[in-house]
Amino acid sequence: MNPPTLVEHAPLSFGLFAMCRTMFGYGTELLLRLGLYPGQELILMRLYDADGQTQSDLQASLGSDHSTISRSIRRMEEAGLVTRSPADHDRRAMVVSLTDAGRALRPGLTEMWGTMEAALSGALTEQERTDLPRTVCSLHRALASARAAG
């Protein structure tokens, strides 16, 4: 892919941005086949690790804003994937729990991530597969720091 001349001085940024857009698009296609929208899989994955979390805890662990999490959980509740109920310790806090239908999506999500992983790792050498996760984490930290610094 030839980047636009405007980004000739930023080939790494442009390449990663283009890859992320393609990955997001492919991931969205795979999620839609499962009846999910982007972001809902992350909520399910957090609940698979620890079912019965407050909406605030899910929001904090995913780094999303309140309205985004609230809207996603409401849609998931309407779809029968999760339930919400007031917390025992604080009736204002809502506890989100998986339903049987939500639990039943776990194998499909596992397969989805495996499909994406296979597509990515198939393009890499064994050494690159070992090194890339560390590199991606370093890049993520650098961007998060730059964003936080304004």
N, C-alpha and C positions, 0 to 999 in steps of 0.2 A: 504494500500500500504506500503510495506516495503522499506524504502529508502536504497540506496547503503551504505555500511559501511563507505565509504569516507565522507559522510555527516551526520554521527551520531551526531556530535557536532553541527549541524545546522538544526534541524528538522523543525523549523518554516520557515526558508528560503527555504528549499527544498520543503516543503508542499505548500507554496505559489507559488513558481516557477512552480511546477507541476500543480497546480490549474489554474494558469494563462495560461499555455500552452494549457490545455484542454479547457478553456474558449475561448481562441483565436481561436482554431480549430473549436469549435462549432459555434462561432460567424462568422467565415469565411464561413462555410457551409451555414448558414442562409443568409449571405450577397450575396453569389453567386446565391442563389435562386432568389434574387431581381435584379440580374445583376450587382452587385457592387463588388468592391474589397476592402479589408481592408484599412481603412483610408478615403475612399471616403464618408462613412456615416458621419464621423466627420465634413467634409467640408459641406455636405448638412445640418447637424444639425445646424452649425453656420449660414448658410445662411437662414435657417428657422427662426432663431431668429432675424436676421437683413440681409435682402437681399441687394445685391449691395455693397459688401465690396471689398476693394482692396485686391489683392493677398498678399501684405505685411501684411495687417491686419489679414488675415486668417492665414498666416504663424506664426505671433506672438501669436495669440490666441491658436493655436494648438501646439506651441512649436516644430515645424518641421523645417527642413532645406529648403532652397529655391528650390533646385532641386527636392526634394520629392513632395512639394506642386505644383510646376510647372508641373511636370509629371502627377500627379493625376488630376489636373485641365484640362490639355490638353486632357487626356483620357476621362474625363467627358464631355468636350466640343464635342469631336468626337462622343460620345454616345448620344449627344443631351440633356444632363441634365443641362448644364450651358452654358452661353455665356460669352465672355470676350470682353471688349471694353475699349479704353483709357479713363482715368479719365479726367473730365473737368478741374480740378485744376492742373493736371500734366500729360501731354500726354504720359510720360514714364510709369506712373503707370497704371496697368490694373485693371478694376473693374469687379468682377465676380458676375454674376446674375443668378438666377434660371430660367429655362424654365418651360413650363407647364409640360413637362415630369419629370423634377426634382422635381417639387412640388407634382406630382402624387405619388412619392415614399414615401411621409411622412407617410401615414397610414401603409404601409408595414414595415417601420423602427420602427414605434411605436409598431407594433405587434412583431417585432423581439426582441426589448428590453424587452417587456413584457414576451415573451417566456423565455428569459434568466433569467429574474428576478424571474419568477415563479419556474424555475428549482433550482435556488440558494436558494430562501427564503423558499421553501418547505422542505429544509433540516435543517432549523433553528427553534428554539423556538421563541416565540414572543419577549422575552427579547433579544435574540441574534440578531434578525432582527432590533431591536432598537439600540443596542450597536455596531454592526459590521460596519455600515457606518462611525461612528466616529473613530473606531479603524483603519479602512482601511485608512482614511485620515491622521491619525497620522503616520502610517507606511509609507505612501507615502511621507509625509514631511521628515521623518527621512532618507529615501533612497535618496531623492532629495538633502538633506543637505550633506549626505555622498558623493554623487556623485560630488557635487559642490566643496567640500573640496579636492577632488582628492584622 
